[in-house]
């Protein structure tokens, strides 16, 4: 059964000694998946730079999160602990392929909501771009 939830999202992007933070509180849909995972879906906004897009996170334990975005900036990111995936990333300015190496997935999500923390490194053409952290809180 799909539930309406409040989502608090904090994204920290670090390059060398400089970092930028985006914080967003929005509403979304949350449901349990048949295989024991969870799915979170929400509309992006001007704050994130992806207005007109819908983001869906499929969360599978502490090892795998699939982030897909549809709409004005379609993307498909696979975050799998201790593995690198080459992923499609769309922006309003064009698409690219990025390397995503996931350092940490700390999943405290259950059927009532919860928290998840993601830490990963991004590269393009094997050249370092940034370290990223995402903190997500899901409440009813």
RAPE-V389566 format. One record per residue. N is the residue number from 1. OMEGA is omega in degrees with one decimal (NA if undefined). BURIAL is 1 if it has 16 or more other ideal C-beta (glycine too) atoms within 10 Angstrom, else 0. Layout:
n:N omega:OMEGA burial:BURIAL
n:N omega:OMEGA burial:BURIAL
This chain:
n:1 omega:-179.7 burial:0
n:2 omega:-178.8 burial:0
n:3 omega:170.0 burial:0
n:4 omega:-178.3 burial:0
n:5 omega:170.6 burial:1
n:6 omega:-177.7 burial:0
n:7 omega:171.7 burial:1
n:8 omega:-175.8 burial:0
n:9 omega:175.2 burial:1
n:10 omega:-179.6 burial:0
n:11 omega:179.4 burial:1
n:12 omega:-179.7 burial:1
n:13 omega:-177.4 burial:1
n:14 omega:173.8 burial:0
n:15 omega:-175.2 burial:0
n:16 omega:-177.4 burial:0
n:17 omega:-179.4 burial:0
n:18 omega:178.0 burial:0
n:19 omega:174.8 burial:0
n:20 omega:-176.4 burial:0
n:21 omega:172.4 burial:0
n:22 omega:175.8 burial:0
n:23 omega:-175.0 burial:0
n:24 omega:169.3 burial:0
n:25 omega:-177.0 burial:0
n:26 omega:175.0 burial:1
n:27 omega:179.6 burial:0
n:28 omega:179.4 burial:1
n:29 omega:-176.8 burial:1
n:30 omega:178.0 burial:1
n:31 omega:173.7 burial:0
n:32 omega:176.3 burial:0
n:33 omega:-176.8 burial:0
n:34 omega:-176.7 burial:0
n:35 omega:178.7 burial:0
n:36 omega:178.1 burial:0
n:37 omega:179.4 burial:1
n:38 omega:179.2 burial:1
n:39 omega:179.2 burial:1
n:40 omega:-177.5 burial:1
n:41 omega:178.9 burial:1
n:42 omega:177.2 burial:1
n:43 omega:176.2 burial:0
n:44 omega:-177.8 burial:1
n:45 omega:176.6 burial:0
n:46 omega:-177.4 burial:0
n:47 omega:-177.5 burial:0
n:48 omega:-178.6 burial:1
n:49 omega:-177.8 burial:0
n:50 omega:178.8 burial:1
n:51 omega:-178.2 burial:0
n:52 omega:179.3 burial:0
n:53 omega:174.5 burial:1
n:54 omega:178.9 burial:1
n:55 omega:178.2 burial:1
n:56 omega:175.2 burial:0
n:57 omega:172.9 burial:1
n:58 omega:-170.7 burial:1
n:59 omega:-178.3 burial:1
n:60 omega:177.6 burial:1
n:61 omega:179.7 burial:0
n:62 omega:-175.1 burial:0
n:63 omega:-171.6 burial:0
n:64 omega:170.5 burial:1
n:65 omega:176.5 burial:1
n:66 omega:178.6 burial:1
n:67 omega:176.0 burial:1
n:68 omega:179.7 burial:1
n:69 omega:176.8 burial:1
n:70 omega:179.1 burial:0
n:71 omega:-174.1 burial:0
n:72 omega:-178.8 burial:0
n:73 omega:-177.2 burial:1
n:74 omega:-179.0 burial:0
n:75 omega:174.4 burial:1
n:76 omega:179.7 burial:0
n:77 omega:175.7 burial:1
n:78 omega:177.3 burial:1
n:79 omega:-179.1 burial:1
n:80 omega:-173.2 burial:1
n:81 omega:177.2 burial:1
n:82 omega:177.2 burial:0
n:83 omega:176.4 burial:0
n:84 omega:175.6 burial:0
n:85 omega:172.8 burial:1
n:86 omega:-168.6 burial:0
n:87 omega:175.4 burial:1
n:88 omega:179.1 burial:0
n:89 omega:179.8 burial:1
n:90 omega:174.2 burial:1
n:91 omega:175.9 burial:0
n:92 omega:-177.0 burial:0
n:93 omega:-179.8 burial:0
n:94 omega:-176.7 burial:0
n:95 omega:177.4 burial:0
n:96 omega:172.9 burial:0
n:97 omega:-178.6 burial:0
n:98 omega:170.1 burial:1
n:99 omega:179.5 burial:1
n:100 omega:175.1 burial:1
n:101 omega:-175.7 burial:1
n:102 omega:179.5 burial:1
n:103 omega:-172.7 burial:0
n:104 omega:167.0 burial:0
n:105 omega:178.1 burial:1
n:106 omega:-172.6 burial:0
n:107 omega:175.4 burial:1
n:108 omega:-178.3 burial:0
n:109 omega:172.8 burial:1
n:110 omega:-174.2 burial:0
n:111 omega:178.0 burial:0
n:112 omega:-175.6 burial:0
n:113 omega:177.7 burial:1
n:114 omega:-175.3 burial:1
n:115 omega:172.2 burial:0
n:116 omega:178.4 burial:1
n:117 omega:179.1 burial:0
n:118 omega:174.9 burial:1
n:119 omega:-176.7 burial:1
n:120 omega:177.8 burial:1
n:121 omega:179.4 burial:1
n:122 omega:170.5 burial:1
n:123 omega:174.0 burial:0
n:124 omega:-175.3 burial:0
n:125 omega:179.7 burial:0
n:126 omega:175.5 burial:0
n:127 omega:-179.8 burial:0
n:128 omega:175.5 burial:0
n:129 omega:-176.3 burial:0
n:130 omega:167.6 burial:1
n:131 omega:-174.9 burial:1
n:132 omega:174.6 burial:1
n:133 omega:176.7 burial:1
n:134 omega:175.9 burial:1
n:135 omega:-179.6 burial:1
n:136 omega:175.0 burial:1
n:137 omega:-177.7 burial:1
n:138 omega:178.9 burial:1
n:139 omega:179.3 burial:0
n:140 omega:NA burial:0
